[in-house]
Amino acid sequence: MYAIIKNGGKQYKVQEGDILLFDRMSLEPKTTVEIKEVLAVNNGELKMGTPYVEGAVVTIEVINEGRDRKVIIFKKRRRKDSKVKRGFRRDHTRVRIVKIAA
């Protein structure tokens, strides 16, 4: 059984027991949250939502929060002695999919 959910403007294909990285959600560890933005559910028969599947809920548990590795953005214009080096670290929340109810 799997579901396709929407979180933070992104779509994720999830199954029970999966561990995912979401954009930062600012929640304490061991917190459970229900996501009702379920776009599709497949439990032998595919149910597509318009835009969401009615009555479908995915329960997640927050494991921890953290930051990714640094991503470097380097821009250079040849022969112009012009270069820019910037970087950032994305904040994320690690979650576990506890239950998919359709």
BALOBA-1460 file (C-alpha; in Angstrom, 3 decimals):
// residues 102
<rec num="1" residu="m" x="0.000" y="0.000" z="0.000"/>
<rec num="2" residu="y" x="1.332" y="3.411" z="-0.897"/>
<rec num="3" residu="a" x="0.094" y="6.984" z="-1.006"/>
<rec num="4" residu="i" x="1.150" y="10.189" z="-2.705"/>
<rec num="5" residu="i" x="1.052" y="13.146" z="-0.325"/>
<rec num="6" residu="k" x="1.694" y="16.858" z="-0.637"/>
<rec num="7" residu="n" x="3.809" y="18.713" z="1.922"/>
<rec num="8" residu="g" x="5.487" y="22.078" z="1.558"/>
<rec num="9" residu="g" x="4.691" y="22.376" z="-2.143"/>
<rec num="10" residu="k" x="6.344" y="19.022" z="-2.927"/>
<rec num="11" residu="q" x="4.882" y="15.586" z="-3.584"/>
<rec num="12" residu="y" x="6.138" y="12.387" z="-1.956"/>
<rec num="13" residu="k" x="5.357" y="8.725" z="-2.634"/>
<rec num="14" residu="v" x="5.202" y="7.067" z="0.804"/>
<rec num="15" residu="q" x="4.678" y="3.645" z="2.349"/>
<rec num="16" residu="e" x="4.261" y="2.694" z="6.001"/>
<rec num="17" residu="g" x="7.640" y="2.642" z="7.751"/>
<rec num="18" residu="d" x="9.379" y="4.997" z="5.292"/>
<rec num="19" residu="i" x="11.694" y="7.688" z="6.642"/>
<rec num="20" residu="l" x="11.666" y="10.979" z="4.716"/>
<rec num="21" residu="l" x="13.176" y="14.451" z="4.865"/>
<rec num="22" residu="f" x="10.567" y="17.238" z="4.759"/>
<rec num="23" residu="d" x="11.272" y="20.949" z="4.771"/>
<rec num="24" residu="r" x="11.471" y="22.262" z="8.338"/>
<rec num="25" residu="m" x="8.161" y="21.877" z="10.192"/>
<rec num="26" residu="s" x="9.160" y="23.319" z="13.635"/>
<rec num="27" residu="l" x="7.765" y="20.397" z="15.653"/>
<rec num="28" residu="e" x="9.147" y="18.604" z="18.692"/>
<rec num="29" residu="p" x="10.521" y="15.051" z="18.298"/>
<rec num="30" residu="k" x="8.057" y="12.184" z="18.965"/>
<rec num="31" residu="t" x="5.145" y="14.393" z="17.809"/>
<rec num="32" residu="t" x="2.558" y="12.748" z="15.558"/>
<rec num="33" residu="v" x="0.860" y="14.751" z="12.809"/>
<rec num="34" residu="e" x="-1.939" y="13.838" z="10.417"/>
<rec num="35" residu="i" x="-1.536" y="14.930" z="6.795"/>
<rec num="36" residu="k" x="-4.861" y="15.226" z="4.998"/>
<rec num="37" residu="e" x="-3.451" y="16.421" z="1.664"/>
<rec num="38" residu="v" x="-3.411" y="12.935" z="0.114"/>
<rec num="39" residu="l" x="-3.380" y="13.064" z="-3.691"/>
<rec num="40" residu="a" x="-3.637" y="9.316" z="-4.392"/>
<rec num="41" residu="v" x="-3.878" y="6.013" z="-2.511"/>
<rec num="42" residu="n" x="-3.171" y="2.519" z="-3.837"/>
<rec num="43" residu="n" x="-4.196" y="-0.489" z="-1.740"/>
<rec num="44" residu="g" x="-4.757" y="-2.899" z="-4.579"/>
<rec num="45" residu="e" x="-7.042" y="-0.375" z="-6.240"/>
<rec num="46" residu="l" x="-5.851" y="3.112" z="-7.177"/>
<rec num="47" residu="k" x="-7.890" y="6.043" z="-5.854"/>
<rec num="48" residu="m" x="-7.061" y="9.428" z="-7.368"/>
<rec num="49" residu="g" x="-8.182" y="12.620" z="-5.675"/>
<rec num="50" residu="t" x="-9.615" y="15.748" z="-7.260"/>
<rec num="51" residu="p" x="-7.409" y="17.258" z="-5.865"/>
<rec num="52" residu="y" x="-7.428" y="15.238" z="-2.597"/>
<rec num="53" residu="v" x="-8.798" y="11.804" z="-1.686"/>
<rec num="54" residu="e" x="-11.720" y="12.240" z="0.714"/>
<rec num="55" residu="g" x="-11.256" y="10.516" z="4.068"/>
<rec num="56" residu="a" x="-7.630" y="9.575" z="3.406"/>
<rec num="57" residu="v" x="-5.137" y="10.460" z="6.145"/>
<rec num="58" residu="v" x="-1.415" y="9.765" z="6.479"/>
<rec num="59" residu="t" x="-0.046" y="9.807" z="10.034"/>
<rec num="60" residu="i" x="3.609" y="10.778" z="10.485"/>
<rec num="61" residu="e" x="5.910" y="10.875" z="13.502"/>
<rec num="62" residu="v" x="8.666" y="13.482" z="13.804"/>
<rec num="63" residu="i" x="12.065" y="11.887" z="14.482"/>
<rec num="64" residu="n" x="14.314" y="14.967" z="14.627"/>
<rec num="65" residu="e" x="15.284" y="18.223" z="12.963"/>
<rec num="66" residu="g" x="18.587" y="18.978" z="11.319"/>
<rec num="67" residu="r" x="20.462" y="20.664" z="8.514"/>
<rec num="68" residu="d" x="21.730" y="19.306" z="5.212"/>
<rec num="69" residu="r" x="25.268" y="19.528" z="3.906"/>
<rec num="70" residu="k" x="26.296" y="22.888" z="2.534"/>
<rec num="71" residu="v" x="25.401" y="23.503" z="-1.109"/>
<rec num="72" residu="i" x="27.804" y="25.790" z="-2.983"/>
<rec num="73" residu="i" x="26.576" y="28.105" z="-5.733"/>
<rec num="74" residu="f" x="29.483" y="29.393" z="-7.824"/>
<rec num="75" residu="k" x="28.990" y="31.801" z="-10.721"/>
<rec num="76" residu="k" x="31.820" y="32.918" z="-12.962"/>
<rec num="77" residu="r" x="31.900" y="35.064" z="-16.057"/>
<rec num="78" residu="r" x="34.876" y="34.148" z="-18.193"/>
<rec num="79" residu="r" x="37.464" y="36.789" z="-18.979"/>
<rec num="80" residu="k" x="35.625" y="39.390" z="-16.868"/>
<rec num="81" residu="d" x="37.331" y="38.831" z="-13.495"/>
<rec num="82" residu="s" x="33.855" y="38.420" z="-12.048"/>
<rec num="83" residu="k" x="32.913" y="35.570" z="-9.742"/>
<rec num="84" residu="v" x="30.462" y="34.999" z="-6.910"/>
<rec num="85" residu="k" x="30.578" y="32.163" z="-4.390"/>
<rec num="86" residu="r" x="27.564" y="31.627" z="-2.161"/>
<rec num="87" residu="g" x="26.294" y="28.717" z="-0.147"/>
<rec num="88" residu="f" x="23.419" y="27.633" z="2.053"/>
<rec num="89" residu="r" x="22.297" y="24.787" z="4.288"/>
<rec num="90" residu="r" x="18.686" y="23.633" z="4.081"/>
<rec num="91" residu="d" x="16.805" y="23.012" z="7.341"/>
<rec num="92" residu="h" x="14.865" y="19.753" z="7.331"/>
<rec num="93" residu="t" x="12.658" y="17.574" z="9.519"/>
<rec num="94" residu="r" x="13.154" y="13.787" z="9.464"/>
<rec num="95" residu="v" x="9.811" y="11.956" z="9.724"/>
<rec num="96" residu="r" x="8.574" y="8.354" z="9.776"/>
<rec num="97" residu="i" x="5.343" y="7.278" z="8.080"/>
<rec num="98" residu="v" x="3.319" y="5.538" z="10.799"/>
<rec num="99" residu="k" x="-0.023" y="4.788" z="9.153"/>
<rec num="100" residu="i" x="-1.891" y="5.235" z="5.874"/>
<rec num="101" residu="a" x="-5.677" y="5.247" z="6.265"/>
<rec num="102" residu="a" x="-7.893" y="5.434" z="3.199"/>
